Amino acid sequence: MRFVLTWETDANDVDLHVWDRQGGHAFYQQKTLPSGGELYADVTTGYGPECFTVREPRERDAAPYRLAAHYYNRGPMGYGMGTLQVIRYDGAGGLSVEPRPFVVMTDRAMVDLGVIGDRKPRQKSGG
């Protein structure tokens, strides 16, 4: 699973924040989660992308993940407008992309981008 944050304005800094169910928090100062997953870039000059990847098998992940965009430094445009893409690979060749658009206009604001991967009880197979 991968989370990719991009925005449409230059000269500003929008940061991706990821929390796992174990209380871990990944962002530009702490790029990895102890449960697995890594933030690959801290883009401070506009556009992104900032990308967080969880490489662990589904059975071992730390879902649900809570995601947010932090408007760290406003540029001359005065707003941050962009999209978080949630990219999922099912392990069998299937790929899905879920866009989550956002607009932020307040310095230092944290925008909630929702929760990904709510755990549901698994169905037992067999008779």
FENNOR-V881929 format. One record per residue. N is the residue number from 1. RES is the residue in three letters. OMEGA is omega in whole degrees, 0 to 359 (* if undefined). NEAR is the number of other C-alpha atoms within 8 Angstrom. Layout:
BEGIN
N/RES/OMEGA/NEAR ; N/RES/OMEGA/NEAR
END
This chain:
BEGIN
1/MET/182/9 ; 2/ARG/175/10 ; 3/PHE/183/11 ; 4/VAL/181/12 ; 5/LEU/174/13 ; 6/THR/177/11 ; 7/TRP/193/13 ; 8/GLU/180/9 ; 9/THR/179/12 ; 10/ASP/175/9 ; 11/ALA/171/10 ; 12/ASN/187/14 ; 13/ASP/175/13 ; 14/VAL/184/14 ; 15/ASP/175/13 ; 16/LEU/175/13 ; 17/HIS/181/12 ; 18/VAL/174/11 ; 19/TRP/176/11 ; 20/ASP/184/14 ; 21/ARG/180/9 ; 22/GLN/179/6 ; 23/GLY/177/6 ; 24/GLY/182/10 ; 25/HIS/177/10 ; 26/ALA/176/14 ; 27/PHE/189/12 ; 28/TYR/179/11 ; 29/GLN/180/5 ; 30/GLN/192/8 ; 31/LYS/179/10 ; 32/THR/172/10 ; 33/LEU/176/12 ; 34/PRO/181/6 ; 35/SER/183/9 ; 36/GLY/181/11 ; 37/GLY/185/12 ; 38/GLU/173/11 ; 39/LEU/188/13 ; 40/TYR/182/9 ; 41/ALA/170/8 ; 42/ASP/183/7 ; 43/VAL/185/12 ; 44/THR/185/9 ; 45/THR/176/9 ; 46/GLY/172/13 ; 47/TYR/186/10 ; 48/GLY/3/10 ; 49/PRO/164/10 ; 50/GLU/189/14 ; 51/CYS/175/12 ; 52/PHE/183/11 ; 53/THR/173/11 ; 54/VAL/184/10 ; 55/ARG/183/7 ; 56/GLU/174/8 ; 57/PRO/183/6 ; 58/ARG/183/5 ; 59/GLU/184/4 ; 60/ARG/184/6 ; 61/ASP/184/10 ; 62/ALA/179/10 ; 63/ALA/4/10 ; 64/PRO/176/11 ; 65/TYR/175/13 ; 66/ARG/187/11 ; 67/LEU/177/13 ; 68/ALA/171/12 ; 69/ALA/179/12 ; 70/HIS/180/12 ; 71/TYR/190/16 ; 72/TYR/183/11 ; 73/ASN/182/9 ; 74/ARG/176/13 ; 75/GLY/184/11 ; 76/PRO/179/6 ; 77/MET/176/7 ; 78/GLY/178/7 ; 79/TYR/173/11 ; 80/GLY/181/15 ; 81/MET/181/11 ; 82/GLY/183/11 ; 83/THR/166/11 ; 84/LEU/174/13 ; 85/GLN/174/11 ; 86/VAL/184/13 ; 87/ILE/182/12 ; 88/ARG/173/9 ; 89/TYR/185/10 ; 90/ASP/180/7 ; 91/GLY/182/5 ; 92/ALA/179/5 ; 93/GLY/180/6 ; 94/GLY/180/7 ; 95/LEU/176/8 ; 96/SER/178/8 ; 97/VAL/180/8 ; 98/GLU/179/7 ; 99/PRO/175/8 ; 100/ARG/182/9 ; 101/PRO/178/8 ; 102/PHE/171/11 ; 103/VAL/178/8 ; 104/VAL/185/10 ; 105/MET/184/8 ; 106/THR/177/7 ; 107/ASP/176/8 ; 108/ARG/180/8 ; 109/ALA/175/10 ; 110/MET/182/8 ; 111/VAL/178/10 ; 112/ASP/179/7 ; 113/LEU/172/11 ; 114/GLY/183/7 ; 115/VAL/181/9 ; 116/ILE/171/9 ; 117/GLY/175/7 ; 118/ASP/180/8 ; 119/ARG/177/6 ; 120/LYS/179/4 ; 121/PRO/178/4 ; 122/ARG/177/4 ; 123/GLN/175/4 ; 124/LYS/179/4 ; 125/SER/179/4 ; 126/GLY/186/3 ; 127/GLY/*/2
END
